[in-house]
Amino acid sequence: MTSRIPRDSRLRLVRPRPLAAAPRAVNQRRPRHAAPRPPEGTPAPAELAGMARSLLAPAARVARWADAALRPGRDGAPSDGKGTLSDATAERAAADLGLTAAQVRADWDTARLAGLVEVHGDSARPGWRLRAWNRDDSAVLRGWVALFDAWSLAYPEPVDHAPAAVAEVVSAMPQVLSFLQLSAGPVPVAQLLDLLEQRVTELRTERCEIPYGPQPLPDPEALGDSVADTPLDPLLDWALTALASVDALTYGDGQATLTPLGSWAVWVKLEQICVAAQSPAGNIEQSAEDMLRGCAQLRPNAARAEYRAWLAARPVGSAVTELIHAARGEDALTRGLAFEALRVVGAPAEPDVRAVVDEPALRPYALLWLAEHDGVDPEDAHEVLTREEATWLWVDTAAAVADHGEAPMLVRHLESAVQPTVPALLEEVRAVGHPRTVQVLVALAAAHPDPALAKAVRRAAFQVHTGGN
C-alpha cells in the first residue's frame, strides 16, 4: 500500500495578508454606515490638497534640496541632534535656492513640523509624505494637519508671559477653534477673548485642589505674580497670529475667520470626537489592549475609525507606548491590530516602532510597518522579510485565526505561505521556533478536509511537541 501523505502538494502562492484581515470572517454582515459629510461649502479633498501643496511648497522645496544635497556621505547635514540646520548648510541652501538663510531656516522648520523631513539623531531624511507629495492628496493633507496640530511651535512663543499661562491658552484653543468653525464666518476678537477666558477658568477649576485644614494667608506679593493675574488678550493675539501663520485662519481688523483648510481640519477633529462619543463599546475610555479587542470584530474601515477616535483622546506618545505594550502580549490578533493602529498614528510612531525591531515577536510587524512608512507599496512590503521572518509571521497569523477565526479561514491561510509545498512549509515552521507552533498545527490538522494532509500536519505537531524528527 502506498502512503497517502503528500510529497509535493503545491500551494497556490499569494501575497501574505495583513493580520487585520483575520477578524473579517468572524462577522461578515455588519451594517455599513455612510461616512459623515463635511459642512456645506467645504472644498473637495483635491482642492484642499491643492491649497495645502501651495502653502507648503516652500517647505517641500527646501526638503527636496536637502534630499539631493545632504545625502549620506555629503557634508552639511544637521549635527545637533535636534534637526537644526548648521550655519554653513543654511547659507549653502540659500545660495542654491535664491533665498535668505532666515527663509531657509523657516522653511526647514515648517518641513519638519509637516513631516516632509524626519530627524533621526544627527541626520535628517525625507519623510514619506515628501515621497508621495505629487501623487497622494491624503499625504499632503496629513502633512498640513500635522503642521496645524503644531501651530504653537510654528510661531515664536511669547517670552514675557508665564509658561503655565501659555500652556493654558494652548489647551483652551480647541474650543475657540470649534466656535470659529461653527460660526462659519468672521468672529470679533473680543468675543473670542470672552470664550478663551471662560475656558481657561474652567481648566483652572478642574485642576484646583483645596487642601484640608487651616491654611496660612497668601503672600500679596506672590499673588501679584500669579498665573491667574496674567492678561489673556496678548496671549490670544499670539495664538491667532500663530494659527494664521500656518494658514488655519485669517486675522485682522479685530476679527478672525477660519480658512477653508482650517475649517476642514477642525471639522475632522470634531468628527473624531463625535465618533468616540458614539462608540457602542466605549473604546475611547479603554486601555489599548481592551480597545483592540473591542475592534477585533469590526471591518477594517470601522476599526480604523475607532483607532482614530481612541488616539484623538490621548497624547500621541503615551498612546504609542500603550499600543507597543499591547503588541507584546500573547494574543497574536491583538499584536497585529496594534500595528494597524500604529499605521493610523503614522510618523510620530516611527522611533518606537524602530526601537522594537530587534524583539523577535515584533520584528516582522515592525519591518513591514517601517517599509510601508518609507513609501513601499503595502502589496510589496513583505519582500523586506527574510524567509524565516515570513514563516514566523505566518505562524503568528495562523495563531490569531485559530483563536478568533473559523476553520475554513485557517485552511485558506495555507495559501499565503511563502513555501511552495506543504512538506517545505512544515519543515520551516518547525525550525522557526514560534511558541504557538504546536497549537497552530493541531488546529490546522483538525480543520483541513484532506485526511492525508491533516495526518502529515498532525505528525509535524507531534514531532515539535516531543522534540523528535
Residue pairs with C-beta under 8 A, 6 or more apart in sequence:
4 451
4 452
4 455
5 452
5 455
5 456
6 422
6 423
6 450
6 452
6 453
6 456
7 423
8 421
8 423
9 421
9 422
9 423
9 453
10 420
10 421
11 414
11 415
11 417
11 419
11 420
11 421
11 422
11 425
12 415
13 415
13 418
13 420
14 415
14 416
15 379
15 382
15 416
16 382
16 390
16 393
16 394
16 397
16 416
16 418
17 397
17 416
18 336
18 340
18 378
19 332
19 333
19 335
19 336
19 337
19 339
19 340
19 365
19 396
19 397
19 400
20 300
20 303
20 336
20 337
20 340
21 300
22 333
22 336
22 397
22 400
22 401
22 404
22 405
22 409
23 296
23 297
23 298
23 333
23 404
23 405
24 299
24 300
25 405
25 406
25 408
25 409
26 296
26 297
26 404
26 405
26 406
27 297
30 298
30 299
30 302
36 271
36 274
38 264
38 267
39 184
39 263
39 267
41 184
42 48
42 260
42 263
42 264
42 267
43 51
43 260
43 264
45 137
45 138
45 141
46 137
48 137
48 141
48 260
48 261
48 264
49 137
49 138
49 140
49 141
51 247
51 259
51 260
51 261
52 140
52 141
52 143
52 144
52 261
53 60
53 133
53 140
55 144
55 246
55 247
55 261
56 110
56 111
56 114
56 116
56 140
56 143
56 144
56 147
58 103
58 107
58 110
59 107
59 108
59 110
59 111
59 114
59 116
60 111
60 116
60 130
60 133
61 97
61 107
62 93
62 97
62 104
62 107
62 108
62 111
63 108
63 111
63 116
63 117
63 126
63 127
63 130
64 126
64 130
65 93
65 96
65 97
66 93
66 108
66 111
66 117
66 124
66 126
67 125
67 126
67 130
69 76
69 92
69 93
69 96
70 76
70 77
70 89
70 124
72 123
76 86
76 88
76 89
76 92
77 89
77 122
77 123
77 124
78 84
78 85
78 86
78 89
78 119
78 122
78 123
78 124
79 86
79 122
80 122
81 119
81 121
81 122
82 119
83 108
83 112
83 117
83 119
83 124
85 93
85 104
85 105
85 108
87 101
90 101
90 104
90 105
90 108
91 101
93 99
93 101
93 104
93 108
94 100
94 101
94 103
94 104
97 104
99 107
108 117
109 154
110 147
110 154
111 117
111 130
112 118
112 119
112 124
113 146
113 147
113 150
113 153
113 154
114 129
114 143
114 144
114 146
114 147
115 127
115 128
115 129
115 142
115 143
115 146
115 346
115 347
116 126
116 127
116 129
116 130
116 133
116 143
117 124
117 125
117 126
117 127
117 130
118 124
118 125
118 126
118 127
118 347
118 350
127 347
128 139
128 347
128 373
128 374
128 375
129 139
129 140
129 142
129 143
129 347
131 374
131 375
132 139
132 375
133 139
133 140
142 346
144 246
144 261
144 265
145 265
145 268
146 347
147 154
147 246
148 246
148 248
148 261
148 262
148 265
151 239
151 242
151 243
151 245
151 246
151 248
152 170
152 239
152 242
154 242
154 245
154 246
155 238
155 241
155 242
155 245
157 166
157 238
158 166
158 234
158 235
158 238
161 230
161 234
161 235
162 227
162 230
164 227
165 227
165 230
165 232
165 235
166 235
168 200
168 203
168 204
168 227
169 196
169 200
169 232
169 235
169 236
169 238
169 239
170 239
171 203
172 196
172 199
172 200
172 203
173 196
173 239
173 243
174 269
175 195
175 199
176 192
176 195
176 196
176 199
176 236
176 239
177 243
177 248
177 258
177 262
177 266
178 266
178 270
179 187
179 192
179 195
180 187
180 192
180 249
180 256
180 257
180 258
180 262
180 263
180 266
181 258
181 262
181 263
181 266
181 267
181 270
184 263
185 257
186 255
186 256
186 257
187 255
187 256
187 257
188 254
188 255
189 236
189 237
189 240
189 254
189 255
189 256
190 254
192 236
192 240
192 256
193 232
193 233
193 236
196 232
196 236
197 232
200 232
204 228
223 229
240 249
240 251
240 256
241 251
243 249
243 251
243 262
244 250
244 251
244 256
247 259
247 261
247 262
248 258
248 259
248 261
248 262
248 265
249 256
249 257
249 258
249 259
249 262
250 256
250 257
250 259
258 266
269 312
272 308
272 309
272 312
273 309
273 312
273 313
275 305
275 306
275 308
275 309
276 283
276 284
276 309
276 310
276 312
276 313
277 284
279 306
279 309
281 294
283 290
283 291
283 294
283 295
283 306
283 309
283 310
284 291
284 309
284 310
284 313
286 294
286 310
287 322
287 326
288 310
288 319
288 322
288 323
288 325
288 326
288 338
288 341
289 322
289 325
289 326
289 329
289 334
291 306
291 307
291 310
292 323
292 326
292 334
292 337
292 338
292 341
293 331
293 334
294 306
295 302
295 303
295 306
295 307
295 337
296 333
296 334
296 337
296 404
298 306
300 340
303 337
303 340
304 340
304 344
307 340
307 341
307 344
308 344
310 319
310 341
311 319
311 341
311 344
311 345
316 345
316 348
316 349
317 348
319 345
320 342
320 345
320 348
320 349
320 352
321 352
323 338
323 341
323 342
323 345
323 349
324 338
324 342
324 352
324 353
324 356
324 362
326 334
326 335
326 338
327 334
327 335
327 338
327 339
327 356
327 362
327 365
328 335
328 359
328 361
328 362
329 335
331 400
331 403
332 396
332 397
332 399
332 400
332 403
332 436
333 400
333 403
333 404
335 361
335 362
335 365
335 396
335 400
336 365
336 396
336 397
336 400
339 353
339 365
339 366
339 368
339 369
342 349
342 353
342 369
343 369
343 372
346 373
347 373
349 369
350 370
350 373
353 366
353 369
353 370
353 373
354 366
354 370
356 362
356 363
356 366
357 363
357 366
357 367
357 370
359 366
360 392
361 396
363 389
363 392
364 385
364 389
364 390
364 392
364 393
364 396
365 393
367 384
367 385
367 389
368 381
368 382
368 384
368 385
370 384
371 381
371 384
372 378
372 381
376 384
382 390
385 393
387 418
387 428
388 428
388 431
388 432
390 418
391 417
391 418
391 419
391 425
391 428
391 429
391 432
392 432
392 434
394 413
394 416
394 417
394 418
394 429
395 429
395 432
395 434
395 436
395 437
395 440
396 434
396 436
397 413
397 416
398 410
398 413
398 436
398 440
398 443
398 444
399 434
399 436
399 439
399 440
401 409
401 410
401 413
402 410
402 439
402 440
402 443
402 444
407 446
407 447
408 447
410 443
410 444
410 447
411 444
411 447
411 448
411 449
414 422
414 425
414 444
414 448
417 425
419 425
419 428
422 453
422 456
422 457
423 456
426 441
426 456
426 457
426 460
429 437
429 440
429 441
429 460
430 437
430 460
430 463
430 464
434 440
437 461
437 464
438 461
438 464
438 465
441 457
441 458
441 460
441 461
441 464
442 458
442 461
444 454
444 457
445 454
445 455
445 457
445 458
445 461
446 454
448 454
448 457
462 468
463 469
